[in-house]
Amino acid sequence: MKSKTIQFLKNLPASVIDELRGISGFDAVAFADAHNLAPVTSVRINPEKECGLFAGNDKVLWCPSGRYLNERPVFTLDPFYHAGAYYVQEASSMFLDQILRQYLGGRSGLRVLDLCAAPGGKSTLIASMLDKDSLLISNDVIRSRATILEENMTRWGYMNTWVTSNDPRDLGRLSGYFDVIVVDAPCSGSGLWRKDAAALNEWSEANVQRCGERQQRILADIWPALKPGGLLVYATCSYSPAEDEHILDWLASSYPVRSLTIDVQSSWKIVTTTSPVKKMTGYRFFPGITKGEGLYIAAVEKEGQPGDFQYPRFRSQHSTKAMQQGGYLLQDQQVSCIQAGKDDFSVIMPDHEKDLHYLQQKVYLRKTGLNLGTPSGKDWLPGHDVALSINAASDIPFVDVSKEQALWFLKREDMALQNTDKGWKVVRYNGLGLGWIKALGNRVNNYLPKHWRIRMDLGSFTDE
C-alpha cells in the first residue's frame, strides 16, 4: 500500500497537493490511501416509502435516512429503486440534511430552489424534509439532464415538487421569491477522483479558474431571487480553494451576507474551514477521513429585513370537470386540477396556484405537481405519476407482482399475468407502485412510458 500511496501522490498535480496541505485537518497519506480503495456506495431511504430496506446497514451519521452498502449492486435490477423507495446518493452530499434541519426545522410554507439539481440527489433530500405547504423548484439548465431530473422526482412521488429548465439569470428575475436556494455548482470535479479516474486526467488549473468564474456568475445571477433573511447553501465536489473558500470570500465582498455555522459532531470527522479574507465558515469532506467522497459545502444568510412576497392577482385555472373524472385517483380531493398541456391535467396544492400563475409568466415550467392523466370521453387515462405518488388513493385497483414479473414490466415485456380482471391497475412490487397496465381479458397492455423502460438484457435472471 505504501508504494501505491506514493505513486498516487506523485500523480496528483503539485498545485493541488500544495493547496490541500494548507487546509487544517488534511491528511495526505490517508487521502492517497483512500484513493487506492473502491469508492463508498450509499443510499438514502424515502421516508414515505419505507419498506424496511437496509435495516441492518450502517447509517450515514449526518443523515438519519442515509445508509452505507457493503457492495454496489446492479440498481437497474432492483424494482425498489424504480419504485422510488430509495435514492443512490453520495454520503458526503447528504450533509445538506443537517444544514436544513438546523436552520429550517419546523418552518412551513417555504419556497425552495435547487438550482443545479440534476440528477436529483439533493432535490429528493429536500423534498423529504418539506411540509406539504412548501414548494420545491428543481432546476437544471441542460434539457437532457432536466429529463433525468424529472424522472427521479416522479419516482420520489411528492406533489409539491416542480421541475424547471432555466438559466440562473432567468430565475434571478424572481426577485425576493425564494426562502432557500441550494447551489451545487458545476466544478472541476476533483472530489470525484476516486469515483472517476478520468476526472484526474482531465483536471487542470485553467479549468479550476474557469469554474471559479462560472460559479461567481451563477451566484450573481441567482442572488436577487433570494429573500432578505433567506438561506443560501453553496456546494462543490472540488478540493480547490479557488472554487470553495475563495468563492465565499467573493460572495461576502459583493453582497451583505452572514456566515452560518453548523453543529458538527467530532465523530463525523468533517473538517471545518474558514475563508482567508472574510472568515466565512465552510465544511470539507476528505476520503480517508470521512466516509464519503470529496465535498465542500457552506451556508450563508442574506442580510436584510424579511418581508412578505407579493403575488399578483390571478384567476383560478382549476378544472372541476377534470377533477370529477380523474379525482378518484387521489387520496386528498382538496387540490387544484390544472390543464398542463393540450390534453393532460396535473394537480397541485391549492395554495400553490398563485405560484403557478406567477412563475409561468417568467420561467419555463417543465413539470408542475402530479400528472393526473388525460380525459378520453367518459374514460380517464391515468398519468404515470399517480402510480408512483404518495398522494395516490389507497383503493386504486392493483396487481402485486414478483421481482421477475416486475423487471419484465419495467422492460415493457410480457409479464405473463394470469386471471387478471379487466380495467386499469397499478403494478405493485412489495406494496409500491411501478406503473400502469390495462387488462383487456385476453391480454394486458403495458403503459410504462417508453423512455423509462429498462434497456439492460435481463439474461438468465430468475425470480428470487
C-alpha positions as CSV (number, residue, x, y, z in Angstrom):
1,M,0.0,0.0,0.0
2,K,2.9,2.4,0.7
3,S,4.1,2.2,-2.9
4,K,0.6,2.8,-4.2
5,T,0.3,5.8,-1.8
6,I,3.5,7.3,-3.0
7,Q,2.5,6.7,-6.7
8,F,-0.9,8.3,-6.2
9,L,0.6,11.4,-4.6
10,K,3.1,11.7,-7.5
11,N,0.2,11.5,-10.0
12,L,-1.5,14.5,-8.4
13,P,-0.9,18.0,-9.7
14,A,1.6,19.6,-7.4
15,S,-0.6,22.7,-7.0
16,V,-3.5,20.6,-5.7
17,I,-1.3,19.0,-3.0
18,D,0.2,22.4,-2.0
19,E,-3.4,23.8,-1.6
20,L,-4.6,20.8,0.3
21,R,-1.7,20.8,2.7
22,G,-2.7,24.3,3.7
23,I,-6.1,23.1,4.9
24,S,-6.3,22.3,8.5
25,G,-7.2,18.6,9.0
26,F,-6.0,17.4,5.7
27,D,-4.0,14.1,5.9
28,A,-2.1,13.4,2.7
29,V,-1.4,9.7,3.4
30,A,-5.0,8.9,4.4
31,F,-6.2,10.9,1.3
32,A,-3.9,8.9,-1.0
33,D,-4.7,5.5,0.6
34,A,-8.4,6.2,0.3
35,H,-8.0,6.7,-3.5
36,N,-6.5,3.3,-3.8
37,L,-9.7,1.8,-2.5
38,A,-13.1,1.5,-4.1
39,P,-15.5,4.4,-3.5
40,V,-18.2,4.0,-0.9
41,T,-21.7,3.2,-2.0
42,S,-24.6,4.8,-0.1
43,V,-28.3,5.3,-0.5
44,R,-31.0,7.5,1.1
45,I,-34.3,6.0,2.0
46,N,-37.6,7.6,1.0
47,P,-39.4,8.2,4.4
48,E,-42.8,8.0,2.6
49,K,-42.0,4.6,1.0
50,E,-40.4,2.9,4.0
51,C,-40.2,-0.9,3.3
52,G,-37.6,-2.0,6.0
53,L,-34.8,-1.8,3.4
54,F,-31.2,-1.7,4.6
55,A,-32.3,-2.0,8.2
56,G,-29.1,-3.7,9.2
57,N,-26.7,-1.4,7.2
58,D,-24.5,1.2,8.8
59,K,-26.1,4.7,9.0
60,V,-24.7,7.8,7.5
61,L,-24.0,9.7,10.7
62,W,-25.1,13.2,9.5
63,C,-28.3,12.0,7.7
64,P,-30.9,9.8,9.5
65,S,-32.2,8.3,6.3
66,G,-28.8,7.5,4.8
67,R,-27.3,4.0,4.7
68,Y,-24.0,2.6,3.5
69,L,-24.0,-0.6,1.4
70,N,-21.4,-3.3,1.7
71,E,-21.2,-3.6,-2.0
72,R,-22.6,-1.9,-5.1
73,P,-25.5,-3.9,-6.5
74,V,-26.9,-3.6,-10.0
75,F,-29.6,-1.0,-9.1
76,T,-31.2,-1.4,-12.5
77,L,-32.3,-4.9,-11.4
78,D,-33.9,-3.7,-8.2
79,P,-37.7,-2.9,-8.5
80,F,-37.4,-1.0,-5.2
81,Y,-35.1,1.5,-6.9
82,H,-37.6,2.0,-9.8
83,A,-40.4,2.5,-7.3
84,G,-38.6,5.4,-5.6
85,A,-38.0,3.5,-2.3
86,Y,-34.5,4.9,-2.1
87,Y,-32.1,7.2,-4.0
88,V,-28.5,6.3,-4.7
89,Q,-26.6,9.4,-3.3
90,E,-23.1,10.0,-2.3
91,A,-22.9,10.2,1.5
92,S,-21.0,13.4,1.9
93,S,-23.6,15.3,-0.1
94,M,-26.3,14.1,2.4
95,F,-24.8,16.7,4.8
96,L,-27.4,19.1,3.3
97,D,-29.8,17.3,5.6
98,Q,-28.0,18.7,8.7
99,I,-28.0,22.2,7.3
100,L,-31.7,22.2,6.6
101,R,-32.6,20.6,9.9
102,Q,-30.6,23.0,11.9
103,Y,-31.8,26.2,10.1
104,L,-35.3,25.3,8.8
105,G,-36.6,22.8,11.3
106,G,-40.3,23.3,11.9
107,R,-40.8,26.0,9.3
108,S,-43.7,25.6,6.8
109,G,-44.8,27.2,3.6
110,L,-41.3,27.7,2.2
111,R,-40.3,28.3,-1.4
112,V,-37.1,26.4,-2.1
113,L,-34.9,26.4,-5.3
114,D,-32.4,23.6,-6.1
115,L,-30.7,25.5,-8.9
116,C,-28.3,22.9,-10.4
117,A,-30.5,19.9,-9.4
118,A,-29.9,17.1,-11.9
119,P,-29.9,14.2,-11.4
120,G,-31.9,14.8,-8.3
121,G,-30.0,13.7,-5.2
122,K,-30.3,17.0,-3.2
123,S,-33.8,17.6,-4.6
124,T,-35.2,14.3,-3.3
125,L,-33.5,15.0,0.0
126,I,-35.1,18.5,0.2
127,A,-38.5,17.1,-0.8
128,S,-38.4,14.6,2.1
129,M,-37.9,17.4,4.6
130,L,-40.5,20.0,3.5
131,D,-44.1,20.1,4.6
132,K,-46.9,19.8,2.0
133,D,-47.5,23.6,2.1
134,S,-43.9,24.3,1.0
135,L,-42.9,24.2,-2.7
136,L,-39.6,22.9,-4.2
137,I,-38.5,24.1,-7.6
138,S,-35.8,21.7,-9.0
139,N,-34.0,23.2,-12.0
140,D,-31.4,22.2,-14.5
141,V,-30.5,24.4,-17.4
142,I,-29.5,21.5,-19.6
143,R,-32.6,19.9,-21.1
144,S,-31.3,16.4,-21.3
145,R,-30.3,16.5,-17.6
146,A,-33.7,18.0,-16.7
147,T,-35.3,14.9,-18.3
148,I,-33.4,12.7,-15.9
149,L,-34.2,15.0,-13.0
150,E,-37.9,14.9,-13.9
151,E,-37.9,11.1,-13.9
152,N,-36.2,10.9,-10.5
153,M,-38.5,13.4,-8.9
154,T,-41.5,11.5,-10.3
155,R,-40.2,8.3,-8.7
156,W,-39.8,10.1,-5.4
157,G,-43.5,10.7,-5.6
158,Y,-44.2,14.2,-4.0
159,M,-46.8,16.5,-5.4
160,N,-45.1,19.8,-4.1
161,T,-42.0,19.3,-6.3
162,W,-41.9,21.1,-9.7
163,V,-39.2,20.8,-12.4
164,T,-37.9,23.7,-14.5
165,S,-35.1,24.1,-17.0
166,N,-33.9,27.7,-17.0
167,D,-30.7,29.7,-17.0
168,P,-29.8,31.1,-13.5
169,R,-30.2,34.6,-15.0
170,D,-33.8,33.9,-15.8
171,L,-34.6,32.6,-12.4
172,G,-32.8,35.6,-10.9
173,R,-35.7,37.7,-12.2
174,L,-37.9,36.2,-9.5
175,S,-36.9,39.0,-7.2
176,G,-37.2,38.1,-3.5
177,Y,-39.2,34.9,-4.1
178,F,-37.2,32.1,-2.6
179,D,-36.7,31.4,1.1
180,V,-33.9,28.9,0.4
181,I,-31.6,28.4,-2.6
182,V,-29.2,25.5,-2.9
183,V,-26.4,25.9,-5.5
184,D,-24.5,22.6,-6.0
185,A,-22.3,24.4,-8.6
186,P,-20.6,22.9,-11.6
187,C,-17.0,22.5,-10.8
188,S,-13.6,20.9,-11.8
189,G,-14.6,17.7,-10.1
190,S,-11.5,16.8,-8.1
191,G,-13.7,15.5,-5.3
192,L,-14.8,12.7,-7.7
193,W,-11.3,11.4,-8.5
194,R,-11.9,8.2,-6.6
195,K,-15.2,7.5,-8.4
196,D,-13.9,8.6,-11.8
197,A,-10.3,8.1,-12.7
198,A,-10.7,10.0,-15.9
199,A,-11.5,13.1,-13.9
200,L,-7.9,13.3,-12.7
201,N,-6.6,13.2,-16.2
202,E,-9.0,16.0,-17.2
203,W,-8.2,18.3,-14.3
204,S,-6.2,21.5,-15.0
205,E,-5.6,24.8,-13.2
206,A,-7.1,26.6,-16.2
207,N,-10.3,24.6,-15.7
208,V,-10.4,25.5,-12.0
209,Q,-10.1,29.1,-12.9
210,R,-12.9,28.9,-15.5
211,C,-15.1,27.1,-13.0
212,G,-14.5,29.7,-10.3
213,E,-15.5,32.4,-12.8
214,R,-18.6,30.5,-13.7
215,Q,-19.5,29.9,-10.1
216,Q,-19.4,33.6,-9.4
217,R,-21.6,34.3,-12.4
218,I,-24.2,31.7,-11.2
219,L,-24.3,33.2,-7.7
220,A,-24.5,36.7,-9.0
221,D,-27.3,35.8,-11.4
222,I,-29.4,34.0,-8.8
223,W,-28.8,36.2,-5.8
224,P,-31.7,38.7,-6.5
225,A,-34.2,35.8,-6.2
226,L,-33.3,35.1,-2.6
227,K,-35.4,36.8,0.0
228,P,-33.7,39.0,2.6
229,G,-33.1,36.7,5.6
230,G,-33.1,33.8,3.2
231,L,-30.7,30.8,3.3
232,L,-28.2,30.1,0.6
233,V,-26.3,26.8,0.5
234,Y,-23.3,26.6,-1.7
235,A,-21.5,23.3,-2.5
236,T,-19.0,21.8,-4.9
237,C,-17.2,18.5,-5.4
238,S,-13.9,20.3,-5.8
239,Y,-10.9,20.4,-3.4
240,S,-9.6,23.7,-4.9
241,P,-10.0,26.8,-2.6
242,A,-10.5,28.8,-5.7
243,E,-13.8,27.1,-6.1
244,D,-14.6,26.9,-2.4
245,E,-13.4,29.3,0.3
246,H,-12.4,32.0,-2.3
247,I,-15.9,31.9,-3.7
248,L,-17.3,32.6,-0.2
249,D,-14.9,35.5,0.2
250,W,-16.1,36.9,-3.2
251,L,-19.7,36.5,-2.1
252,A,-19.1,38.2,1.2
253,S,-17.2,41.0,-0.5
254,S,-20.0,41.5,-3.1
255,Y,-23.2,41.2,-1.0
256,P,-24.4,41.6,2.5
257,V,-24.2,38.1,4.0
258,R,-23.8,36.4,7.3
259,S,-21.8,33.2,7.6
260,L,-23.7,30.3,9.3
261,T,-22.2,27.6,11.3
262,I,-23.5,24.0,11.6
263,D,-23.3,21.9,14.7
264,V,-20.9,19.1,13.7
265,Q,-20.1,16.1,15.9
266,S,-16.4,15.2,16.2
267,S,-17.1,11.6,15.4
268,W,-18.2,12.7,11.9
269,K,-14.6,13.8,11.1
270,I,-15.8,16.7,9.0
271,V,-13.2,19.4,8.6
272,T,-14.4,22.9,9.4
273,T,-12.6,25.7,7.4
274,T,-12.7,29.5,7.2
275,S,-12.1,31.6,4.2
276,P,-8.8,33.6,4.2
277,V,-10.3,37.1,3.9
278,K,-13.8,37.2,5.2
279,K,-13.5,34.2,7.6
280,M,-16.6,32.6,6.1
281,T,-17.2,29.1,7.6
282,G,-17.3,26.0,5.3
283,Y,-17.1,22.3,5.7
284,R,-14.9,19.8,3.9
285,F,-15.2,16.1,3.4
286,F,-12.0,14.2,2.6
287,P,-11.9,10.5,1.6
288,G,-9.9,8.6,4.2
289,I,-11.1,10.9,6.9
290,T,-14.9,11.0,6.4
291,K,-16.7,8.0,4.9
292,G,-17.6,9.6,1.6
293,E,-16.2,11.4,-1.4
294,G,-14.8,14.9,-1.6
295,L,-17.1,17.8,-0.9
296,Y,-17.1,21.5,0.1
297,I,-20.3,23.0,1.5
298,A,-21.2,26.3,3.2
299,A,-24.3,28.1,4.3
300,V,-25.0,31.9,4.4
301,E,-27.9,34.1,5.3
302,K,-28.8,37.1,3.1
303,E,-28.9,40.0,5.3
304,G,-31.8,42.4,5.3
305,Q,-35.3,42.7,6.6
306,P,-37.6,39.9,5.6
307,G,-40.9,40.8,4.0
308,D,-43.9,39.0,2.6
309,F,-43.7,38.3,-1.1
310,Q,-46.5,40.0,-3.0
311,Y,-48.1,37.7,-5.6
312,P,-50.0,39.3,-8.5
313,R,-53.7,38.8,-8.6
314,F,-54.9,35.8,-10.7
315,R,-58.0,33.9,-11.8
316,S,-58.1,30.2,-10.8
317,Q,-57.4,27.7,-13.6
318,H,-58.9,24.8,-11.6
319,S,-61.0,22.4,-13.8
320,T,-63.9,21.0,-11.9
321,K,-64.8,18.7,-14.8
322,A,-61.4,17.1,-15.0
323,M,-61.3,16.7,-11.2
324,Q,-64.7,14.9,-11.3
325,Q,-63.4,12.5,-13.8
326,G,-59.9,11.8,-12.5
327,G,-60.0,12.8,-8.9
328,Y,-60.9,9.2,-7.7
329,L,-57.1,8.5,-8.2
330,L,-56.2,10.8,-5.2
331,Q,-56.5,10.3,-1.5
332,D,-57.0,14.0,-1.0
333,Q,-59.5,15.8,-3.1
334,Q,-58.5,19.3,-1.8
335,V,-56.3,20.1,-4.8
336,S,-56.3,22.3,-7.8
337,C,-56.6,20.5,-11.1
338,I,-54.8,22.4,-13.9
339,Q,-54.5,21.8,-17.6
340,A,-50.8,21.1,-18.1
341,G,-50.7,20.5,-21.9
342,K,-53.1,20.0,-24.8
343,D,-54.8,17.2,-23.1
344,D,-53.1,16.4,-19.8
345,F,-54.1,17.6,-16.4
346,S,-51.9,18.0,-13.3
347,V,-52.8,18.5,-9.7
348,I,-51.1,20.9,-7.3
349,M,-51.8,22.1,-3.8
350,P,-54.5,24.9,-3.9
351,D,-52.1,27.4,-2.2
352,H,-49.6,26.8,-5.0
353,E,-51.8,28.0,-7.7
354,K,-50.7,31.6,-7.1
355,D,-47.1,30.4,-7.5
356,L,-48.0,28.7,-10.8
357,H,-49.6,31.9,-12.1
358,Y,-46.6,33.9,-11.1
359,L,-43.9,31.5,-12.3
360,Q,-45.4,30.6,-15.7
361,Q,-45.2,34.2,-16.7
362,K,-41.5,34.4,-16.1
363,V,-39.8,31.0,-16.5
364,Y,-40.1,27.7,-18.3
365,L,-42.0,25.2,-16.2
366,R,-41.3,21.6,-17.3
367,K,-43.4,19.8,-14.8
368,T,-45.8,21.1,-12.2
369,G,-47.1,18.9,-9.5
370,L,-48.6,15.4,-10.2
371,N,-49.7,14.5,-13.7
372,L,-53.2,13.1,-13.1
373,G,-53.8,12.0,-16.6
374,T,-55.9,12.6,-19.7
375,P,-59.7,12.5,-20.3
376,S,-60.9,10.2,-23.1
377,G,-64.6,10.5,-23.5
378,K,-66.1,9.1,-20.3
379,D,-62.9,7.2,-19.5
380,W,-59.8,8.6,-17.8
381,L,-56.3,7.6,-18.9
382,P,-54.3,7.7,-15.6
383,G,-51.0,9.5,-15.5
384,H,-47.8,7.5,-14.8
385,D,-47.1,9.9,-11.9
386,V,-50.1,8.6,-10.0
387,A,-48.7,5.0,-9.8
388,L,-45.6,6.3,-8.0
389,S,-47.2,9.1,-6.0
390,I,-47.5,9.1,-2.2
391,N,-50.8,11.0,-2.8
392,A,-52.5,8.2,-4.7
393,A,-55.7,6.8,-3.4
394,S,-55.4,3.6,-1.4
395,D,-58.3,1.9,-3.1
396,I,-56.9,2.1,-6.7
397,P,-57.1,-1.4,-8.3
398,F,-53.7,-3.0,-8.3
399,V,-51.9,-6.3,-9.1
400,D,-49.0,-7.5,-7.0
401,V,-46.1,-9.0,-8.9
402,S,-42.9,-10.9,-8.2
403,K,-39.5,-9.5,-8.7
404,E,-39.2,-11.3,-12.1
405,Q,-42.6,-10.0,-13.2
406,A,-41.7,-6.5,-12.1
407,L,-38.5,-6.5,-14.1
408,W,-40.3,-7.7,-17.2
409,F,-42.9,-5.0,-16.7
410,L,-40.1,-2.4,-16.4
411,K,-38.6,-3.7,-19.6
412,R,-42.1,-3.3,-21.2
413,E,-42.3,-7.0,-22.0
414,D,-45.0,-9.6,-21.3
415,M,-45.3,-10.3,-17.6
416,A,-47.3,-13.5,-18.1
417,L,-50.1,-12.3,-15.7
418,Q,-53.0,-14.8,-15.3
419,N,-56.7,-14.3,-14.4
420,T,-56.5,-10.5,-14.2
421,D,-59.8,-8.7,-14.1
422,K,-60.3,-6.1,-16.8
423,G,-59.5,-2.5,-16.3
424,W,-56.7,-0.1,-15.2
425,K,-54.4,-1.4,-12.5
426,V,-51.2,-0.3,-10.8
427,V,-48.4,-2.8,-10.9
428,R,-47.1,-3.1,-7.4
429,Y,-43.9,-4.7,-6.0
430,N,-44.0,-5.2,-2.2
431,G,-46.7,-2.6,-2.0
432,L,-45.0,0.1,-4.0
433,G,-46.3,1.2,-7.4
434,L,-44.2,0.9,-10.6
435,G,-46.7,1.9,-13.3
436,W,-49.9,1.1,-15.0
437,I,-51.3,-1.7,-17.0
438,K,-54.7,-2.1,-18.7
439,A,-56.1,-5.6,-18.5
440,L,-58.3,-6.5,-21.5
441,G,-59.2,-10.1,-20.7
442,N,-57.1,-11.9,-23.2
443,R,-54.1,-9.6,-22.9
444,V,-52.5,-6.9,-20.8
445,N,-51.3,-3.5,-22.2
446,N,-48.2,-2.1,-20.5
447,Y,-48.4,1.7,-20.1
448,L,-44.9,2.3,-18.7
449,P,-43.5,5.3,-20.6
450,K,-41.3,4.0,-23.3
451,H,-38.3,6.2,-22.3
452,W,-38.5,4.7,-18.8
453,R,-38.0,1.1,-19.8
454,I,-35.0,-1.0,-18.8
455,R,-32.7,-1.4,-21.7
456,M,-30.4,-3.9,-19.9
457,D,-30.5,-7.5,-21.1
458,L,-32.1,-9.4,-18.2
459,G,-30.3,-12.6,-19.5
460,S,-30.7,-15.6,-17.2
461,F,-32.3,-13.6,-14.4
462,T,-34.6,-15.8,-12.3
463,D,-37.1,-14.9,-9.6
464,E,-35.8,-14.8,-6.0
